[in-house]
């Protein structure tokens, strides 16, 4: 079980980190492209790219962007914590009990935080803020890679929750786990005369 959860949580954390670092929207019009990310925006004109952190004058949009940043970072941290706990449970027997109790909240937190981050990112793209037009209605605008990456991480977190729920309470013997045969029961051989 710990191997499955470690892999799922690790992959979820990787997708959350990749999604958080990529743009949620891209604009391309008349040779100018803009990548709008959670932490910075990049403008490319005639092959020259300039990136900067931008404060938006629309307070509602800026607040939503800051909230999306926070939930995206929390997704990364909780997914990473779940992965670390699963790895610790595999290799350190004395931590297995505590790690088992903490993996479900870690996976559930990454699931919830990523869902909220995805929903806020969707709103940033589709809602007209402060009386302006929605980004999605502007010609040449498309969804950036953040949305699908966060969505895949969310699905992986859901898989980790399912695995934790499905295999809850199953503790293979230490000898079978160490040998890599957690699915095999060890039996004492019978003597035959």
Phi, psi and omega in degrees: 000316184298326179295315180298312181295320178299316180295312181297314180292322178296314178296320178300314180298320178298316179293323177295316180295315179297318179295319181295329183274354185251164181290147173269343177211146175233141178239140176215118183205127176053044177080003178249130176235143180231130174250115181262110179251178180289328185250338179202160176241140180239134178243131178242121178230124177052043176083355179256128182248135177234125180242141179204157170282134185238134171262125181271143181288338177280108185299323181296316179295315180299318179295318178295321179296317178295319177297318179297319176302312184299312181291327177294317179293319178297325175299314179299313183293315182289324175295319177294320179296319178299316179297315180297320179295320179295319178294317179299319180294330180287326190251342182238102184303323183291341179266352187301316182295312180294320180295320179300322180287335184262343183293318181298312176298324179294316178293319179294322179294316180295324176299309183292313182297320180290325177296317179294316179299318180296317181295318178293318177300321177297318178294321178302325184275326190254348183262140173279116185263138175053041177081358180272175178283150175292146178304322183295339181269353180280132180300136178085008181262140176219162177292134177279181183288348182304311185301307180293327179293316178295322179297318178295318176300321178298315178297321178294322176297320177298321176297321178295319178297316178300315181296318179296320179290317183295319185258015181300131178087347178280118178232099178294157180298151182300320181295318181289325178293315181298326180278354180084015182244055184293342181268358184251134174274139178269126179243148176281129180293145178271141177278134177238134180240000000 
